[in-house]
Amino acid sequence: MSSLKLSLLLRLNPLNQLLLLLLLLFPTPTSSNTVFNNSTRTITTSFVLNGEDVTLSASASTDLHALAEEFCTANNIANSHCSLHVKLELSEALFCSPTSKAWHDTPPNTYRFVHSPVHYDSEEFELLRETFEHFGYHECEPGEPRATDEDLNFTWSLGHVQKTTLGEDFMRRLVSSNGKFNTFFGTKVLGNKDNMLKQLSKLNRDLPYLPRTFLTSEMPKNLGDLRGTWLLKIPDVELGGGIKIVDLGNDRDRELIRRCHFNDENISRTYVDANGIQWGEKDSTMSCVLQGYVAPPLLMRPFPASELKKFSAGIYVHVGFFEDSNGKSEMNVFVHDEMLVLFASFGYHGKPSDPSLDSLRHLTNGLLNQRLNPDYDELSHVWNGTYFRKELKRVHNVDYIAEVKPRVFKIIREVFKSGVNDILDLNANHSLVNSFGYFRVDFLFDQAFNPYLLEVEIVPSTGSIGGIDGMLKRRVMHDTIGILSANSIEEKIRLNEIRNAEEISYVSEEGRSGRGTGGFECLIPCWNGIDDDDYDDYEEEEEEEPGRVHILTFDDVFSKCNECTEQNLEFCVTPSSLFNREFQGRCQPKGTLCKHDMHPLYDSTLVKKCDASQFEYGSVAFGKMVVDSGLIYNGNEEEVRGMKDLCSSVFLEKTGYVYASDVPELSRLLYFCNTNEPHATYPNRYGEISLNDAMNGKLEEFVRLNYPAVIRGGSSQALRDWDHKALAEEFREEHVNALIFDGAEDGSEISAAGMTFAEFCEYSVNGFEAEDSPLANPVIYLLLTTRRLQGNVAMDPNPSAEKLIHLLNFVGFEDSVMGPGLKEAWSNIRMGAGYDYPVHIDCFENVLVQLSGRKRVKLWSPSSIEAWKPMLNHKHWPGTTEEERRRGHLKTLLDHERFGETTLSAGDAVYIPSMYFHSVHVDKDSEGGDSWSVSANRYYYEGEVGGGDWLQTMHAKKKEEFKMYEAKVGKKVC
């Protein structure tokens, strides 16, 4: 092997090294001469094989693929590239040469791939070849644009062109071909990670879809104060090679960041250092990017038995150009509904057996996972858009089209609008009417389903690993090529409808072919699904100078905000120390964004309307401001303690109200609180609203969200005297069946004991001892219910206690606050003193109203079902022991899924969504009080009890872990 060939081989990536090696070891036949016969319109091509000429003849009607296969087989040529090489030689002569073009009554449709000759059979070509052949195009040999390409219909470049002397010449040849071509100057304006950040910053808009981000060229000196997981991104490096997960609390990683900036001027693409960083080609204006880790990320299971894994979603984008009446180019952008959803190799909460692969819990690039993890199963880690949207609805009950897509479209629109002026300026000397871009915009989602922009992939892979990956890419390529003959926006929309409705046999999934899912949707200039902001003028405007920055104490910050409001200004604030409760703030003109320059490390929050809850220490709004600022990443010991105090205030002391709109932020804050302290596990927090809020629709929002909420009502629900002495006086001789079970045993049977109501009150308040009783801890309470179901479904222990049942008329909870569509199934009243009721679930929506005394309620999410293993034939009580739940993975599961407990006083209520595990506790008064408690439960359903409507609603509410447990035991829990 020559030194030149060896040098070339070493500079290629592993896939192309293999391809070139095959070509070197198993040479393909070389054509020496082609003879054109004008009278018969045929060609005869000679191939040199083992020093001898072997000829092939063909015409335009010949099946070139079959002819080439036959030729290679007959001559015992083992090289897998042989048939393609022969076919391309014949196709070039028959359809692309000036001589043969004159033979055709109608000029043939032709295309050429522009790339290195070693890519003749690159996987990047395969799907494109199928697509072009479907549309009736003939392939010319790959290579650079040629002088004879004036009638070439398509040039597809597997790369991007830079504005250099050679690049200008390349573009001139593309434009002169009069055919379509998939490149233009300026793709790196958006494709390089640092350039994209710079372009977006020109918008003078809030960018909530970008995590906290620094350019290493602008890195603050006190970066060492930060800690936590960040991403270091090297621009212009593909296939995940330029991404490194770094811990800012680690000296080695901080040095890596410093060297990244130091190497900005002289990094070469092919250099991989000892830390595994592949440094990319750079110019003097490039900068590495340090970006906060999106946490907590949305996790899903790529296949049923999988761990929960992190994923990214790539959305395909077509960029085209038309000229206005003045000859000025205008960009149009279409977004395809197909998506490339890629999962990481390993579970997010797991640990790979090989520590060197730990990054593959976080990075989702398919080729990176494939290259580093030999056990990576590509086919099971890829979804398409249809499956992703279906699973998002099934697992999380989130409608992608209605709830997520508008935000994704807004981001894509902002991205391309931010770069359009620079792109058009770079191409001012060239007509772009035949130019187009085939891009992919990649996103991550957090657990509140907020999209975060990862990057714009300017050369998305057109190769396939097979299966659904090939299906989705074929469909996007089919729709892309199918709309390119349009000469207007309207015609593109019309052609998309036609192309996407075609039965296309080569776009198949599991052997089935069919129509598309909608195809492209016009985004620029058509889409109006965003706020009515002015998106036409993205030039930076001269702004009024913001006011002076003030150092503020916690006591001063709210008054400063009000001062800004009184001056018809808005308030920009940055928490600069949690430990000292110190802030920096200033007034600034309305309509301007916080410049994030008040503190070198922490972002600011714009407060348009001063609200006391925003500055109430321990409120969710205050916690959001801290998380958004990035102050949570401060590793200073005092600031860590300050964060601990804040977390205790929010999740243990439970400061302030929590509305349904706060739940996503509460979840995000909980994540950071539990990662702030080693081994800390703060419980999740209930929603918390007033009775007046509940009456005004706020409880209905929690019902829709399927999230528990406490309703604080004071004494407003005390419609009668619920004291046990008053009740005993009123219902003294009423016969009741009290319920008794052993509170010391998880699976204890419940038995009934007949007595008068007065006797029940006496036994409950003062206790009792049953002679020869096997019960270690006898618990007694009274249940009154309107439930009258037959058989084994339920029983009413007091069907004859009609006078007592009338007590339900005095509960004082209005059914209407639950929202439309829900109806009351039945109601209960429970009375007793000093009793606990074991953990269980209800298969209906449940509102527990405290009428007298106090009651503690503990709650765990449905995802904790594996820890409880509810007994289906015994009131859904636990099938595991307390000892089992105190250790190992069951303890970890319960710690992560618990909501802690809430204490209800008379007049309070709690909404317990269906399938949430919960227990109730009425404590004995340590000071000799009677501990009497009366509470009511109202249960709600939709449609008919046991009917399809409610069963369907219940199924939609089930968490994935709940469904997996049901599948494992082979029975429906609810």
N, C-alpha and C positions, 0 to 999 in steps of 0.2 A: 504494500500500500504506500503510495507516495506521501512525502511529508506534507504536501499541500492538502491532500485529501484528509490526512490525519488531523491536521490543524483545523480544518473545517468541521470535522466530526466532533472534536472536543468543544467547539464553541456552540454547538446546538444543544437544545434541551433533550432529555432522555428519549422522548418519543421520536423526535426527528433524527436523533443519533441512530436509533434502531432502523428507521426507514432508509437512511443513507447507507448503513452497513449492509442491508439487504441488497441494495442496488450495486454495491461494490463487490459483494461476494457472489451474487447471482445476476450477472449482467443481462439486461434486456437486449433484444435485437436492435441494431442500429440501421436506420434507413439510409440508403446511399443515393437513391435517385427516384424521381417520380415522373412518369410519362403521362401526358394528357392527350386523350384521343377525342378531338372535337366532334368527329362524325358520330361516334357511338356514345359520347358523353360519359366516358369511363376513364378511370385512372389505373395505372399499373405502377405499383411501388415495389422497389427492390429493398430487401432487408439483408444485411450482412450477418451471416450466422456461421460461426466456426470457419471464417475466412471465405465463405462462399455466398453468392447472391441467391436469395430465395424471394420469388415475386408473388404479389397478391394483386388481384384486379377487383375493382368495385365500382358501383354506380350509386347515384343518390337514393335508389330504391333498395339497396342492399342492407341487410341486417348486419351492421358493422360489429355489433357486440358478439353475435353468434359466429361471424367470420373470424374475428380475432381469437375467440376461445378455441375454435377448431384449429387455427394456425398454431397456437402455442401448444396445444395437446399433441398435434401431429408431429411437431418437431421436438417433443420431450423437453420443453423449457419449464423448469421448476419455479422460476421467479414468479411470485404472485402478482407482480406488476405487469407481467408480459401482455396480457390481453388488453389492459387499459392503454399501455404504451402504443400497441399496434392500432387500436381503435382511434386514438387521438391523431396518429399520423395520417390515417385514412380520412378522418373527419376534417382535419385541417386542409387536406388537398381537395376534398370534394365540395366543401362549403365555405372555406375562408380564403382560398387563393383567388387572385384577380382573374385567372384563367377560367376556373370552374364557375365563378359567379355568373359569367355570361351565359352559362348553360341553362340557368333556371328562369322559367317564365316569370315567376315571382321571386324576388330576392329572398334567400333563406334567412331565417332568424338565427343569429349566432351570438355566442358569448365567449368570454375568455376570463380565466382566473389569472390574476397578477400575483405571482409569488415566485419563490425560488424553485428551480427545476426538481430539487429533491422532494418537493411536496406533490409530485404527480398523483400519488394515491393517498394523500393526507386524509385523515378522518374528517377534517374540516370541510372537505369537498363533497363527501358522499351524499349527504342529504340535499345539498344545493344542486348536485347533478340530477338527482331524481326530480327535483322541483322544476328545473329548467327543461328537462326532457318532457315532463308533463305538459308544459306550455308550448312544446314544439320547437324548442331551441336546440341548435347543434353546437357542440363544443369545439372551439379552436384550441390549439395547444397552449398550455399555461406559459406565462412569460411576461415581459414588459409590453406595453402598448406599442403597436407597430405602425409604420407609415401606411400600411394597407388596411388599417382598421376604420376607414371612413364610414363604412356601412355596418360596423359592429353594433349590435343592439344593446349588449350589456358588457360592462367590465366590472368584475367583482374582485376587489382588493382585500386580501386577508391581512390587513394592516391599516396604517393611517399615514398620511402624507404631511410632511412638515414644510413650512414656507422657507425653503432654501433655493439656491440656484437650480439644483437638480429637481427639487419639488415643483418649482415653477414650470420647468420643462415637462415634467410628468403631467401636471394639470393641463397644460396647453394641448398635449396629445390626447388626453381624455376628452376635453371639450370638443376638439376637432373631429373626434370619432362620430359625433352626433348621436351617440347611444347613451344609455343610462349608465351611471357609475356611482358607486357607494362610498364616496369619500369627498372631502373638501377640507380646506385649510381651517385650522382652529378647533379641531375636535378635542385637543388637549386643554382648551380653555375650560372645559367641563370635565374632561376625562382624568386629568391629574388632580389628586386629592387636595393639594395645596391651592391650585388654581381655582377649583370649584369653591373653596372656602372664601377666597378673595373676591370671586365674582358675586357670591351671595351677599357678602358684606356690603356691596355697592347698593343693594336694594333699599337700605335704610329701613328695614323691617325686622320685627322680632322673628327669630328663627328657632321656634320651639322644637323643631324636628332635628336639630343638631345638638348632640351632647356637648358639655363644656369642652372647648377646643382651643389649643394653642398652636401657633406656628413656632417651630423651634428657633426660627430667626428672630422671634419676638418674645422669647421665653423670659418670664420674670426671674429676677435674681433669687427671690425667696421661694423658689419651687420646692426646695427641701422641706418646707413646712407641710407639703401635701403628702398624702399616702394613698393606699388603695389601688385597685386594679384599673389600669389605663391601657389604651392601645397606641403603640407607636407605629405610624404609617409612613412608608417610604414612597413618595410619588413615582409614577411611571414604571412600577414593577407589577407584573401581572401574576395570576394564579396563586395568590396568597403569599407569594415570596417576600412581599414588602411589609408584612404585618407581624408585629411582635407584641405579645402580651407582657406588660411590664408592671411591676409593683413599685410605686413611688416611695415606699418605705424601705426599699432594698437598695443598698449602696451600689451594687453591681448594675442594677437596671438604671439608676440615675446617671451612672457613668456612660451607659449605652446611649442614653438620650443626649448627653453632652457631646459624645463622639458623632452622633448623627448630625447635629448642627455643625460640628467642626468639619465633617466630611462633605458638607453641602456642595463645595466647589469642585470636588474631584472624585465623586463616586462613579464607578463604572458598573454597567448593568451586570456583568458576569462575575463580579467579585462577591463571594460569600465568606463572611468572616467566621471566627470561631464560635460566635454566639448564634449562628444560624441565620443571620440577617443577610438577605440578598440585596445588595445595594444597586439601585437603578440608575440609568443614565440621567444626568442632571445638567442643567444650565445654571448660570449665575443667579437666576431669579427664583430658583426652586428652594423649597424648604420642607423639611420633614414636618409631620403633623402629630401632635400629642392630643389624644381625644379621650374623654371620659367613657367608661364602659357603660353601656345601656343596661341599667339594673333596676328592678329585676326583669329579665327578658321573659317574653311569652314562651312557654314550653309546650310541646305537643309530642305525641307518640307517633313515629313514622309508620309503625306497624303494631298490631294489637299487643304483642308480648313485650314490646320495647320499653325501656326506661323513658322518662320524660327528657326530651332533648331540645336543644336550642336550634333554631332554623332561621334562614333568610329567605326572602321572597323577591325574585327578580321579575320585573315587569317590562315587557318589550315595547319599544317606542320607535316609531317611524318618523323621520324628519325629512321634509321636502321643501322645495322652493318654487315659487312662481314669481313672475315679474308683474308689477303694477303698470298702469297706463303710461307712466313716465320711465319705464324700463328699470325701475329699482327693484331689487330682489326682496322678497318677503318670505319669512320662514313659516311653515305650517307643521304642526306636530299632531300625530295620531298615536293613540295608546291602545295596545291590544289587550283583550281580556284574558289572554293566556298568561300563565305565570310559571316560572321555574322556581320551585320551592326545594331548597337543599337543607338537609339535616347534618348536624355534627356527628362524628363517629360515636362518641360516648355520651352517656347520660349526664345531664348538667350537675346533678348532685352526687354523681359517682366518682370513682377514682380509677383510671386505667391501671392495669397491672404494671405497665411500663411507664414510669414517671415522665419519661421524655415525651410521651404522647399526650400529656395533660392539656396542652393547648387545643387538642381536638375535641375537648368538651365545649370550646368557645368559638372556634373558627369553622365556618360552614362551607368554604370553598370546596367543591366536589373533587377537583383534580388534586388539591392539596391533601385532602383526606385520603384519596386514592393512593397518592404517592407515599405518604408517611405511614399509613396503617395498612399492612398487608391483609388484614381481616375485614377491611371495609367492604360492605356489600352495597355497591352502587345502586342497584335496582330497587332495593327496599328503602333507600334514603332520598328518593326523589318523588315529589308530587307535582301534579299540574294544577292549573288555576281552578278547574272545576272541582277537583277533589279537595283542595284546600278550603274553598268556600263552603263546601258541604260539611267538612269536619269542623270548621270554625263554628258553624251553626249547631252541629250535633253536640260537640263537646262543650262549647262555651255559650251557646245560644246567642251568638253574635251574627247579625246579618251584614256580611261584608259590603254588599252593594249599597245598603242604606247607611251604615254606620262608619265604615272604614274608607271605602272608595273615595268619597268627596275629599277627605284629608290627603289621601295619596295623590289624587289628581291635582290638588292645589300645590303640593310640593313639586311635582313634576313640572307644572306650569311655571312656578317661580324659578326652578333650576334653568329651564331653557330660555325664559325671558331674561334671566340675568346675563346670559352669554350671547344673546342674539346680535347685539350691536358690534361686539368685538369680532364675532365670526363673519358678519357681513363686511366689516372693514377689511379683514384679512383677505377676503375673496373679491375685493372691489374690481380687480382686473380680469375677472373670469365670470362667464355666465354660469349660473347655478341651476338653470331650469331643468337640466338633465341629472343633476346631482341629488343624492339622497343619503340619509344616514340610517343605519340599522343598529340601534343601541339597546341596552338594557339598563334599567335603573333599579338598583338593589336596595331593599329595605329590611330593617329589623322591627319587631314590635315589642313593646313592654307589656306587662301584665294588665295594664289598663287599656290595651289594644291601640295605643298611640303609635303611629309609624315614625321611625327614625331613618333618615337618609344615610345610607352607607357610601355609595359611590355611583357614578355613571360609567358603565362598562362600554367603552367606545368600540371594542372589538369582541363582542360576545361570541362565545363558541358556537359554531355551526356544526360541530361534530356531535356524536351521540354515543352514550354507553348502552343504548338499546332500550327496549321497553317503552315506558311512558315518556322517558326523556326524548326519545326519537320522535314519538307521536306529537308531542307539544311543539317541538322545534320545526318539524315538517309543516305543521299547521301555520305557524307564524311566518315561515318562509313562503309558503304558498300564498298567503294573504298579502305579504309584502310585494312579491313580484307581480301578483295579480292586480294591484292598484296603480302600478307605476306608469301605465300608459295614459293616465288621466292628465288633463290639461287645466283642471280647476278643482277647487275644494269640493264643489258639488259633485263633480264626476268621480272623484276619489270615493266619496261616500256611496255613490251609486254602484261603483265597481266592487267595493267591499261587500255590499249586500249580495251581489251576484256571486262573487268568489266564495263567500262564506256559506252560501247555500248549495254549493256544488257537492255531489257525491264524489269523493276523491279516494280511490282505492289505495293509494300509496300512503295516505294519512290514516293509520289504523291503530287501534288499541286492542290487544288480545284478539287479533284477526278480524276485527269488525271495522268497517269503514263507514263514514257518515258525514253529516253536515257539521259545520263549525258551531261555535258557541256564541257567536256575535261578532268576532273579529275586531277590527279597528274602530275606535270612536274618536272623532275629531276633538282635540283639546284646544289647540291654538289654530285659528282664532275663534272657534265655535263654542266652546264649553262655557256654560254660565252657572255651574254648580258650586260657585264659591262666593265669598263676600263681594259686595259691589264696590271693590276698591279699584283704583285706576291702575290697570296693569299695562297700559300702553306706553307710559313714560317712566323709564327706569333710570333716568339720569339723576345723579345726586344733586340735591337742591341745597342752596346755601341756607344754613339753619341759624336760628337765633342762638346766641351764646347762653349755655345753661348757667344757672346760678352758682354761688359759692358752695363748696362742700362743707358740711357741718359735722363735727364729731358729736354724737348724740348718745345719751344714756337711755336705758329702757324707759324711764319715766318721761323722757322728753320727746321720744320719737313720734308718738301719736299727736302731741300738740304741734309738732313741726309739720306733720302731714296736714292738719287742719289749717295751719297758717298758710300753706301753699294753696289750699282750696279757696281760702278767703281772698287770695290775690289772683284768682282765676288761673292758677297754674296747677301742674300735676307734680306728684312727689316721686322721686327716685330714691330708693333706699337699698343699702347693702348691709347685712349683718356682718360685722367684722370680728366679733368675739362672742361666743356663747358663754364662756366662763365669766367674762366681765359684763356680759349683756350690753355690748357696745355696738353702735351702728354708725354708718356714714350715710348722710342724706343731703339732698338738695332739691330746690324747686326748679322746674324747667317748663318751657312753653308747652301748651297742649299740642298733641299730635306729633311729638318727637319721642324717639326711643331713648331709653337709658343707654348711655355710651359705654357702660361697663368699664369706665376708666377711674372710678372712685377707689377701686382697690385692684391691685395687680393680679390677684388670684381669684377673687370672688365676683360673681355676676350680681347685677342689680335687679330689683323688682320694681316695675312701674305701677304705682298706686294711683288709679284715676279717681277713685271715690274712697275717701277715708272711712274705714269701718273699724270699730273698736276691736272686733274679733281678729282682724288682721294682725294686731299688735298685742293680743292676749297671750301671754306666755303659756305654752302648753296646748293652745288651740291647734286644730288641723291647719288652718290658714297660716298660722305662724310657722308650723313645721314645714309646710310647703315652701315658704319663703327661704327657710334655712336650706332645704334640700336643693332648691333651684339655684341658690347662690354658689353651691359647691363648698361651703364652709364645713360640711360633713366630712370632707376629705382631709381636714387639717389633722395631722398626727401629733401635734403638741399635746403633752400629757394633760395640761389644764383644759384644752379644748375637748379632749376625749371625755373628761369628767363633765364638762358643760353639756356635751351631747347626751351623756348618761342621764343627767338631770332632766333634760328636755324629754327624753324617752319615757322616763318615769312619770313625768307630769302628764304626758299624752295618754300612755297605755295603762298606768297603774292608778294615778290620781284622777284620771279621766276629766281633764279640764275642758269646759265649754261643750256646746252642742256639736253633734256630728250629723250632717245631712247626707242624703243619698249622693249628691254631687261631690261630697268629700271622700267617698269610699275609695276611688282609685288613688287619691293622694295618701290616704291613710295606709293603704297597702304598700305604697312605695316607701313611706316613712318607716313602716314596720320592718321592711327589708333592711334599711340602713341601720335602724336601731339594733337589730339582731346581728348585724355584721360589725357594728361598732365595738361591741364588747365580746371578747372570747367566751364561748360557752353560754352566752346570754340567750334566753328565749322569751321575749316579751309576748304576752298573749295578744291576739287580735282584739279589736275593740268593737263593741256594738255601735250601731247608729244610735243617736240620742236626740230626741226632739221633744217639744212641749205638746201637751194635749191640744192646744190651739193650732200648732203646726200640723198635727195629725188630722184635725178637722178641716184643714185647708189644703189637703192633698199631699202633704209630705210623707205620710205613711204609705200611701199608694205607690210612691216612687220606690220605697224599699221593697214592697211586694213585687213590683216589676223586676227589681234587681235581684230578688231572692236573697236578701241580706237581712240579718236580724237587727231589730231596733227597739230601744227602750223609749217608752212614752212617759214623761214625767207630768203627772196631773195634779199633784197636791191632794187636797181633800175634795176635789170637784166630783169624784165618783162615789162618794159616801152618801148614797140616797136613802140609807136607813141605818139604824144602829146594829152593827155586826158583832158587838161584844158577846161573849159566850154566855154571860149571866142574863143579858136581855133575851137572847135567843132561847136559853133554857127555860126561862119564865114563860115565853110565848108558846113554845112547842114541847113542853115538859113531857107529856104522855104520848107524844107521837112515836109510833114504833119504827125503828130503823134497823138495818143490817149494817153494822160497822165492819170495815175491812181490816184484817190483821195479817201481817206477814213478818218474817224475820229480817230485820234490818241488817243483821250481821252476815247474811248469806246472799250472794248475788242472784242465785236462781231460785230463791224461796217461792213456794206456792202461796197464793193469796187465799185466805179462807174468810168466811163471813160469820159474824156472831150477832144474834138478835138481842136487842135491848131497847130501852126507851131513849129518847133523845137526851133527856136529863142525865141518864146514866152514861151515855157516850161522852157528854161534856165533862162529867166528873172523872171518868177513866182517862180521857185524853189530857186534861189539864194536870191532874194530880198523879197520873200513872196507875198501873195495875200490875199484878202478878198473878198469872194463871197457874193454879196448882198442877203439878206434874206436866208442865208445858215443856215441849222440846225446843221452844224458841229461845235463843240466846239473847236476842234484843227485840222483844215484841214491839211492833209499830202498829198503831191504830189510827185510822182516819175514816172520815165519812165521805162517800161519793154520791152526789145527786146528779142525775143526768137525764137528758131528754132523748137519749139514744135508745131506740127500740128495735135493734136488729135481732134476727133470729139465728138459731144454730150456734156454730162455734165462732162466729165473727165477733160478737160482743155480747155482753150481758149487762142488765140493769139490776144492781143489788137492791134497789129500793123502788120497785115499780108502784108500790101502794102509798108512798109518802107524798101524796098530792099537795098537801099544805106546804111542805118544805120545798117542793119543786117550784112553787110560785115565787120563791126567793130569787129565781133567775130574772124576774121582771125588774129587779133592783140593781142589776149589774152596772147599768149606766154607760155601756159602750155601744156606739152607733155602728151598725154593720156597714154603712155607706162609706166609712173612712178607708175600707179595704180596697175600694176602687170598683169600677164596673166589671161585670162578668162573674164575680165571686158571690156565692150564696152560702148562707149559714147551713152547715150540715147538722150540727147539734151543739148543745152547751152543757157544761158541767159546773158544779160547785164542789170544791174540796174544803173540808174543815178539819182542823186538828191542831195539836200543840206538840212541838218537839219531835217531828218526824222527818225522815228522808225518803224520797222516792227515787228508785234506781235510774241509771242512765237508760234511755229508750228513745225511739223515734216515733213520730206521728206521720201518717201518710196523708195528712191534710194540713192546710195552713192553720196555724194555731196562734191565738192571742190570749195570753194569760193576764188577767186583771186582778190586781191585789186589792181586796176589799177591806181587810182588817189585818193588823199586825204587820210582820215583816217576813219576807221569804227570799232566800238566795237561789239564783238560777245559774247553773253552769252549762256551758254550751261548747260543742265541737262541730266542725263542718262535716258534711256528708262524706268528704274524702277520707275521714278517719274510720270508715266502716270496717277495714281489715283488723283494726285494734279491738273492736267490740264484737264482731261476728254475731250480730243480733239473732236471738232465738225466734224463729218465725212462729212457733206454736206457743210462745210464752211472752206475750206483750212486748216483743222486740227487746227484752232485757238482754244484758251482755251474755255471750257464750264463752267469753274468756274470763279468767280469774283476775282479781286485783293484783296478785303477785306477778302474773304474766305481763300485766300492763305496766308494771313498775320498772321493767328492765328491757334492754335490747332495742330492737327496731320499733317495737310497739310503743315504748316510751317516747322515742324520738318522733314517731308519727303523731302521737297525741300532743306533744309539746308544740309541734308546728301547726296543728289544726285547731288548737283550743282558742276560744274567745274569752277565757278567764271566767269570771262570774260577775253578776250584777245583783244588787240588793234592791228589792222592791219594797216600798213603803205603801201604806194605804193610799189609794188613788193612782198609783203607778201601774203601768202595763208593759208587757214585752211581747213583740211580734217574733215568733219562732217559726221560720219557714219550714215547710215540709221536708222531712228527711234529715233535719239537723238533730244530732244527738244531744240530749239534754237531761239534766237531773235537777230536782228541786229539794230544798233543805229548809226546814223550819227549826231553828236552834232553840234549845232549852235556855231559858233566861238564867244566867249565872248569878243574878242578884235576887232570885226568888220570885220573879215575875211569872205570869202564867203562860207566856209564849204562844198565845192563841193566834191562829192564822186562818183567814177565810180568803179563798181566791176562786176566781171563775175562769173557765176556759171556753172560748168560742172557736169552733172549727169551721173552716170554709173550704169550698170546692168550686169547680167550674163545670158546667154541664150537668150530667147525671152521675150520681154516686156510683162508682164502679163502671161507668159508661166510657165510651171511646174518647169523649172530649177530655175528661179528667185524666184518664190513663195516658193520653197523648201529652197533656200538659206536664204530668208527673215525669214522664220519660224525658222530656226536654230539660227538666230541672235537674236530673240526675247528673252528678259529676262522673267523669270518666272512670275514676276508681270505684265508684258505686256500681257502675255497669259491669266493670270487670269482675267485681266480687259476685254479682248476680250470675254472671256467666260461669264462674268457677263452681258455685254451689248448685247451678242448674235450676234455680228458683228465683222468682221475683220477690224481692223484699217488700216492695210497695207496688 
